[in-house]
Amino acid sequence: MSDSNQNPGPPPDDWDKTRPNIKLPDTSGGGDSSDWDKTNYNFPKQPAGDEWGKTVTNLRPLDTDNQDYGKTMTPGASNAGRDAGEVDWGFTRPNINISDSDFGPSSGGGGGQQTYDKTTPYFQLPESERQKYQQLPPTPTEQAAQDEQDRQEKGGIPMWVWITAGLMMMFFFAILVLVVAYFGSSQTLNFNVTVRMAPSGSDVRVDNAPWGITRSDGSIELVNLSPGRKVITIEHPSYECTPLTVEGGNGVNPAPLIAECSEAKGPPPEDCVNIRLGEEDKAERCYNSALDALPDPFTPEDLVKALNILIINFESGKFDVPPRRLAALQKGAKFIQKLPADITLEVGGHTDNRGSDASNQVLSDNRAKAVKDTLTGFGVRQDALLTRGFGAARPKTENETEQGRFYNRRIEYSVVKK
């Protein structure tokens, strides 16, 4: 057994490599039992060796019941009855016959030499404990690394976004530089000019393009004109202005321009006496002018003369008032309403000579009634108007030509009561 007086000393310290989990050799069939029966190791069934490195060695304390003569001491086991001086940790006599299957060969290659300090450590855990120790919590370092990775995946901005944003900023900065350079150079090349004495309300054009800013003093400022020769025109409905020319550039502004304008000559008065076929619009203009020229107050005869200028050219065989003439009739209705209450006007309908007398009579009656209905719709009193159809009985001129028939198809007003 163990004799402390002949003990050669402890083997090399291999506590970080050796664990007290040694399988006992089978001596049931005879053989050398050596000292194994002096120590009682009560260990549970050992699991497979593939669990090493994944489990935490949490062995319960072993109570050898002093069967190893006090030479083996396990932390947590009962040490009652022992003196502190009897403890000799790690001192075991090296005359124990241990099977070759329990120890690896010597590092020197000698097959028969036992290397007691090189015991292969195998811990075996119960099958029920495997899942528990396979899923160990991460270490603080591993947890910090995992948290950083999660933060980058969830809340971090990918690198390609930063690269794209940087390229776009560079692009827009380049455009800004070009714009500033362009306008900076154009300001040094372009020129301004002022137009004075133009009629108030004039429109100014530079090379047929609207241009200019009107100042408080009535002058018109033409700014940022490109270099070269420019043609300036001044437009006003009541004035005629001579076109102006100016040349400038390189930032040099020419002297102010003086507008040369005179009152425009009005168009010649229209011939409202001779209104020809197809000149119904001209007749309406003459009708409006005549109404506007009536004195205030006017006589019924003056009003009838102006009303008869309007030509209502009905379609052939129809008595509907053309929509194009409704505005003119509305204006005439305002003047008819100004007549005294004892004045009555007759609305007479006339046709050309085409068709039978009977059909022309009906057609002329219907046309006169259509005009009266239109006027009363615009506010004229019913008793202020009478209607009468004349057919082709009272032509204004001959019916042999289209121009003559055009004059004969008409509405004619007359004063019938005073």
C-alpha positions as CSV (number, residue, x, y, z in Angstrom):
1,M,0.0,0.0,0.0
2,S,1.3,3.5,0.7
3,D,4.3,4.1,2.9
4,S,5.1,7.7,3.4
5,N,8.7,6.9,4.4
6,Q,9.4,5.1,1.0
7,N,7.4,7.4,-1.2
8,P,9.5,8.8,-4.0
9,G,7.3,11.9,-4.2
10,P,4.3,13.0,-6.2
11,P,4.2,12.7,-10.0
12,P,4.1,15.9,-12.0
13,D,1.2,18.2,-11.3
14,D,-1.5,17.4,-13.9
15,W,-4.6,18.5,-12.1
16,D,-5.8,20.4,-15.1
17,K,-5.6,17.3,-17.2
18,T,-6.5,14.5,-14.8
19,R,-10.0,13.8,-13.5
20,P,-10.7,11.0,-10.9
21,N,-12.7,8.9,-13.2
22,I,-10.8,5.6,-13.8
23,K,-12.5,2.5,-15.0
24,L,-11.6,-0.5,-12.8
25,P,-10.2,-3.6,-14.4
26,D,-12.3,-6.8,-14.3
27,T,-10.7,-9.2,-11.8
28,S,-13.7,-11.6,-11.6
29,G,-11.9,-14.2,-13.6
30,G,-8.7,-14.1,-11.6
31,G,-5.6,-12.1,-12.1
32,D,-3.7,-9.6,-10.3
33,S,-6.1,-7.4,-8.3
34,S,-3.2,-5.3,-6.9
35,D,-4.4,-2.4,-4.8
36,W,-7.6,-1.6,-6.6
37,D,-9.7,-3.3,-3.9
38,K,-8.2,-1.0,-1.3
39,T,-10.0,2.0,-2.7
40,N,-13.7,2.0,-3.4
41,Y,-14.7,4.2,-6.3
42,N,-18.4,4.3,-6.7
43,F,-18.9,5.9,-10.0
44,P,-22.1,5.8,-12.2
45,K,-22.2,4.2,-15.6
46,Q,-19.9,6.1,-18.0
47,P,-21.4,7.6,-21.2
48,A,-19.6,7.7,-24.5
49,G,-16.5,9.8,-24.8
50,D,-18.0,12.2,-27.4
51,E,-19.3,14.5,-24.7
52,W,-15.9,15.7,-23.5
53,G,-15.5,19.4,-23.9
54,K,-19.3,20.0,-23.8
55,T,-20.2,19.2,-20.2
56,V,-19.3,20.8,-16.9
57,T,-17.8,18.4,-14.4
58,N,-20.1,18.6,-11.5
59,L,-19.3,15.4,-9.6
60,R,-20.9,14.6,-6.3
61,P,-18.4,14.2,-3.4
62,L,-17.3,10.6,-2.9
63,D,-17.3,9.0,0.5
64,T,-14.7,6.2,0.6
65,D,-15.5,5.2,4.1
66,N,-11.8,5.3,4.9
67,Q,-11.2,2.3,2.7
68,D,-8.2,4.0,1.2
69,Y,-6.6,4.3,4.6
70,G,-7.0,8.1,4.5
71,K,-4.8,8.6,1.6
72,T,-7.5,9.8,-0.8
73,M,-9.4,13.0,-0.1
74,T,-12.2,14.4,-2.2
75,P,-13.4,18.0,-1.7
76,G,-16.8,17.9,0.0
77,A,-16.4,14.4,1.4
78,S,-16.5,13.6,5.0
79,N,-13.0,14.0,6.6
80,A,-13.9,13.3,10.1
81,G,-11.3,11.4,12.2
82,R,-8.4,12.6,10.2
83,D,-5.6,14.8,11.2
84,A,-4.5,17.6,9.0
85,G,-1.0,16.1,9.0
86,E,-2.2,12.8,7.5
87,V,-3.4,14.5,4.3
88,D,-1.0,13.7,1.4
89,W,-2.7,14.9,-1.7
90,G,-1.5,13.2,-4.8
91,F,0.8,10.7,-3.1
92,T,0.0,7.3,-4.5
93,R,2.4,4.4,-4.6
94,P,3.4,3.7,-8.2
95,N,3.1,-0.1,-7.8
96,I,-0.4,-0.4,-9.0
97,N,-1.0,-2.7,-11.9
98,I,-3.4,-0.8,-14.2
99,S,-4.5,-2.2,-17.5
100,D,-3.0,-0.7,-20.7
101,S,-6.4,0.2,-21.8
102,D,-6.6,2.9,-19.1
103,F,-3.4,4.8,-19.9
104,G,-1.8,5.9,-23.1
105,P,1.8,4.8,-24.0
106,S,4.8,6.8,-22.8
107,S,5.8,9.8,-24.9
108,G,9.2,8.1,-25.2
109,G,7.7,5.2,-27.2
110,G,8.3,2.5,-24.6
111,G,5.4,0.0,-24.8
112,G,5.9,-1.4,-21.3
113,Q,6.4,1.7,-19.4
114,Q,3.3,3.2,-17.7
115,T,2.9,6.9,-17.7
116,Y,0.9,7.6,-14.6
117,D,0.9,11.3,-15.3
118,K,-0.8,10.9,-18.7
119,T,-4.2,9.5,-17.7
120,T,-6.8,9.9,-20.4
121,P,-9.7,11.9,-18.9
122,Y,-13.1,10.6,-19.8
123,F,-16.2,11.9,-18.2
124,Q,-19.5,10.2,-19.0
125,L,-22.9,11.8,-18.2
126,P,-26.3,10.2,-18.1
127,E,-28.3,10.3,-21.4
128,S,-30.9,12.6,-19.8
129,E,-28.2,15.3,-19.2
130,R,-26.9,15.5,-22.8
131,Q,-29.4,18.0,-24.0
132,K,-28.8,20.3,-21.0
133,Y,-25.1,20.5,-21.5
134,Q,-25.1,20.7,-25.3
135,Q,-27.0,24.0,-25.3
136,L,-24.7,26.0,-23.1
137,P,-25.3,29.8,-22.8
138,P,-22.8,31.9,-24.7
139,T,-19.9,33.5,-23.0
140,P,-20.0,37.3,-22.4
141,T,-17.6,37.9,-25.3
142,E,-19.8,35.7,-27.7
143,Q,-22.9,37.5,-26.5
144,A,-21.4,40.9,-27.2
145,A,-20.4,39.9,-30.7
146,Q,-23.8,38.5,-31.4
147,D,-25.5,41.7,-30.1
148,E,-23.3,43.8,-32.4
149,Q,-24.1,41.7,-35.4
150,D,-27.9,41.9,-34.7
151,R,-27.6,45.7,-34.3
152,Q,-25.9,46.0,-37.7
153,E,-28.5,43.8,-39.4
154,K,-31.5,45.5,-37.9
155,G,-30.7,49.1,-37.4
156,G,-27.4,49.7,-39.2
157,I,-27.2,51.4,-42.7
158,P,-25.7,49.1,-45.3
159,M,-22.4,50.2,-46.8
160,W,-23.8,50.5,-50.3
161,V,-26.3,53.1,-49.1
162,W,-23.4,55.3,-47.9
163,I,-21.5,54.8,-51.1
164,T,-24.6,55.7,-53.2
165,A,-25.3,58.8,-51.1
166,G,-21.7,59.9,-51.5
167,L,-21.8,59.6,-55.2
168,M,-25.1,61.4,-55.5
169,M,-23.8,64.3,-53.4
170,M,-20.7,64.5,-55.6
171,F,-23.0,64.6,-58.7
172,F,-25.2,67.3,-57.4
173,F,-22.2,69.3,-56.3
174,A,-20.8,69.1,-59.8
175,I,-24.1,70.3,-61.3
176,L,-24.2,73.2,-58.8
177,V,-20.6,74.2,-59.7
178,L,-21.5,74.2,-63.4
179,V,-24.7,76.2,-62.9
180,V,-22.8,78.8,-60.9
181,A,-20.1,79.0,-63.5
182,Y,-22.6,79.3,-66.3
183,F,-24.6,82.1,-64.7
184,G,-21.5,83.8,-63.5
185,S,-20.1,83.9,-67.0
186,S,-23.4,84.9,-68.6
187,Q,-23.8,87.8,-66.2
188,T,-20.4,89.1,-67.4
189,L,-21.4,88.7,-71.1
190,N,-25.1,89.8,-71.1
191,F,-26.3,93.4,-71.0
192,N,-29.3,95.5,-69.9
193,V,-31.1,98.3,-71.7
194,T,-33.9,100.7,-70.7
195,V,-36.9,101.8,-72.9
196,R,-38.4,105.2,-72.1
197,M,-41.4,107.1,-73.3
198,A,-43.4,104.0,-74.2
199,P,-47.2,104.4,-73.9
200,S,-48.6,103.2,-70.6
201,G,-49.7,99.5,-70.8
202,S,-47.4,98.7,-73.7
203,D,-46.1,95.2,-74.3
204,V,-42.4,95.0,-75.3
205,R,-40.9,92.2,-77.2
206,V,-37.3,91.4,-77.9
207,D,-36.8,89.4,-81.1
208,N,-40.6,88.5,-80.9
209,A,-40.2,87.2,-77.3
210,P,-42.1,89.0,-74.5
211,W,-39.6,90.8,-72.3
212,G,-39.2,93.7,-69.9
213,I,-40.0,94.9,-66.3
214,T,-42.0,98.1,-65.9
215,R,-40.5,100.4,-63.3
216,S,-42.4,102.9,-61.2
217,D,-41.4,105.8,-63.4
218,G,-43.0,104.2,-66.5
219,S,-39.7,103.0,-68.1
220,I,-39.3,99.4,-69.2
221,E,-36.2,97.6,-68.2
222,L,-34.9,94.8,-70.5
223,V,-32.5,92.7,-68.4
224,N,-30.1,89.9,-69.1
225,L,-30.1,90.2,-72.9
226,S,-27.6,87.9,-74.6
227,P,-24.8,89.6,-76.6
228,G,-25.5,90.7,-80.1
229,R,-28.0,92.8,-82.1
230,K,-31.6,92.9,-80.8
231,V,-34.9,94.1,-82.4
232,I,-37.3,95.7,-79.9
233,T,-40.9,96.2,-80.7
234,I,-43.5,98.0,-78.7
235,E,-47.2,97.0,-79.0
236,H,-50.2,99.0,-77.8
237,P,-53.8,98.8,-79.1
238,S,-54.1,102.6,-79.5
239,Y,-50.6,103.5,-80.6
240,E,-48.2,102.6,-83.4
241,C,-44.5,102.4,-82.5
242,T,-41.5,102.2,-84.6
243,P,-39.3,99.1,-84.0
244,L,-36.0,99.8,-82.2
245,T,-32.6,98.1,-82.6
246,V,-29.9,97.8,-80.0
247,E,-26.6,96.0,-79.8
248,G,-24.6,95.2,-76.6
249,G,-22.6,92.6,-74.8
250,N,-19.6,91.9,-72.6
251,G,-21.4,93.5,-69.7
252,V,-21.5,96.9,-71.3
253,N,-25.1,98.4,-71.1
254,P,-26.0,100.7,-74.0
255,A,-27.7,104.1,-73.6
256,P,-31.5,104.1,-72.9
257,L,-33.8,103.9,-75.9
258,I,-36.6,106.4,-76.5
259,A,-39.8,104.9,-77.9
260,E,-41.2,106.6,-81.0
261,C,-45.0,106.1,-80.9
262,S,-48.1,107.9,-82.3
263,E,-51.8,107.4,-82.0
264,A,-53.0,104.6,-84.2
265,K,-55.5,105.4,-87.0
266,G,-58.8,103.6,-86.5
267,P,-60.1,101.3,-89.2
268,P,-62.4,103.0,-91.8
269,P,-66.1,102.9,-90.9
270,E,-67.9,99.9,-92.3
271,D,-70.4,100.4,-95.1
272,C,-73.6,99.5,-93.3
273,V,-75.8,100.5,-96.3
274,N,-74.6,97.8,-98.7
275,I,-74.5,94.5,-96.8
276,R,-74.1,91.6,-99.2
277,L,-74.7,87.9,-99.1
278,G,-72.6,86.2,-96.4
279,E,-72.0,89.5,-94.5
280,E,-74.4,88.7,-91.6
281,D,-71.7,89.3,-89.1
282,K,-71.0,92.7,-90.6
283,A,-74.7,93.5,-90.4
284,E,-74.7,92.6,-86.7
285,R,-71.7,95.0,-86.1
286,C,-73.6,97.8,-87.8
287,Y,-76.7,96.9,-85.8
288,N,-74.8,97.2,-82.5
289,S,-73.1,100.5,-83.5
290,A,-76.5,101.9,-84.4
291,L,-78.0,101.0,-81.1
292,D,-75.1,102.4,-79.2
293,A,-75.4,105.7,-81.2
294,L,-79.1,106.2,-80.3
295,P,-79.7,109.4,-78.3
296,D,-81.2,109.3,-74.8
297,P,-84.1,109.5,-75.1
298,F,-84.6,108.0,-78.5
299,T,-87.8,107.9,-80.7
300,P,-89.5,104.7,-81.7
301,E,-88.6,105.4,-85.3
302,D,-84.9,105.7,-84.5
303,L,-85.1,102.4,-82.7
304,V,-86.9,100.6,-85.5
305,K,-84.3,101.9,-88.0
306,A,-81.5,100.4,-85.9
307,L,-83.3,97.1,-85.3
308,N,-83.9,96.5,-89.0
309,I,-80.1,96.5,-89.8
310,L,-79.8,93.0,-88.1
311,I,-80.2,90.1,-90.6
312,I,-81.6,86.9,-89.2
313,N,-80.9,84.5,-92.0
314,F,-83.1,81.5,-91.2
315,E,-82.3,78.1,-92.7
316,S,-84.3,77.3,-95.7
317,G,-87.8,76.1,-94.8
318,K,-87.2,76.6,-91.0
319,F,-88.1,79.2,-88.5
320,D,-85.7,78.5,-85.6
321,V,-83.7,81.6,-84.6
322,P,-80.0,80.9,-85.3
323,P,-78.1,80.7,-82.0
324,R,-75.4,83.1,-83.5
325,R,-78.0,86.0,-83.4
326,L,-79.3,85.5,-79.9
327,A,-76.8,87.9,-78.3
328,A,-77.9,90.7,-80.8
329,L,-81.6,90.1,-80.0
330,Q,-80.8,90.3,-76.3
331,K,-79.2,93.7,-76.8
332,G,-82.2,94.9,-78.8
333,A,-84.6,93.7,-76.1
334,K,-83.0,96.1,-73.6
335,F,-83.7,99.1,-75.9
336,I,-87.3,97.9,-76.7
337,Q,-88.0,97.8,-72.9
338,K,-87.2,101.5,-72.8
339,L,-90.1,102.4,-75.1
340,P,-93.2,104.0,-73.5
341,A,-96.0,101.7,-72.5
342,D,-98.3,103.0,-75.2
343,I,-95.9,102.1,-78.1
344,T,-96.3,98.8,-79.8
345,L,-93.9,97.4,-82.4
346,E,-94.9,94.9,-85.2
347,V,-92.5,92.1,-85.9
348,G,-93.0,91.2,-89.5
349,G,-91.8,87.9,-91.2
350,H,-90.9,87.8,-94.9
351,T,-89.8,85.1,-97.3
352,D,-88.5,84.9,-100.9
353,N,-90.6,83.7,-103.8
354,R,-89.6,80.1,-103.7
355,G,-92.3,77.7,-102.6
356,S,-96.1,78.2,-102.6
357,D,-97.8,81.2,-101.3
358,A,-99.5,79.2,-98.6
359,S,-96.3,77.6,-97.3
360,N,-94.5,80.9,-97.4
361,Q,-97.3,82.5,-95.4
362,V,-97.1,79.9,-92.7
363,L,-93.3,80.1,-92.7
364,S,-93.3,83.9,-92.3
365,D,-95.8,83.7,-89.5
366,N,-93.7,81.2,-87.6
367,R,-90.5,83.2,-88.1
368,A,-92.1,86.4,-86.7
369,K,-93.5,84.5,-83.7
370,A,-90.1,82.9,-83.0
371,V,-88.4,86.3,-82.9
372,K,-91.2,87.7,-80.6
373,D,-90.8,84.7,-78.3
374,T,-87.0,85.3,-78.1
375,L,-87.5,89.0,-77.3
376,T,-90.1,88.3,-74.6
377,G,-87.8,85.7,-73.2
378,F,-85.2,88.5,-72.7
379,G,-87.7,90.7,-70.8
380,V,-89.9,92.5,-73.3
381,R,-93.6,92.8,-72.5
382,Q,-96.0,90.6,-74.5
383,D,-98.2,93.6,-75.3
384,A,-95.3,95.6,-76.6
385,L,-95.0,93.3,-79.7
386,L,-97.3,92.1,-82.4
387,T,-96.5,89.6,-85.1
388,R,-97.5,89.3,-88.7
389,G,-96.5,87.1,-91.6
390,F,-96.3,88.5,-95.1
391,G,-94.9,85.6,-97.0
392,A,-93.4,86.7,-100.3
393,A,-95.9,89.5,-100.8
394,R,-93.6,92.4,-99.8
395,P,-90.1,91.8,-101.3
396,K,-87.4,94.3,-100.5
397,T,-85.8,93.7,-103.9
398,E,-86.0,91.4,-106.9
399,N,-86.0,87.6,-106.4
400,E,-84.2,86.7,-109.6
401,T,-80.7,86.5,-107.9
402,E,-79.5,84.8,-104.8
403,Q,-78.4,88.2,-103.5
404,G,-81.9,89.5,-104.0
405,R,-83.6,86.5,-102.3
406,F,-81.1,87.0,-99.4
407,Y,-82.4,90.5,-98.8
408,N,-86.1,89.4,-99.0
409,R,-85.7,86.7,-96.3
410,R,-85.9,89.0,-93.4
411,I,-87.5,90.2,-90.1
412,E,-88.7,93.8,-90.3
413,Y,-89.9,96.0,-87.4
414,S,-92.4,98.8,-87.7
415,V,-94.3,101.1,-85.3
416,V,-98.0,100.3,-85.3
417,K,-99.4,102.2,-82.3
418,K,-98.6,105.4,-80.6
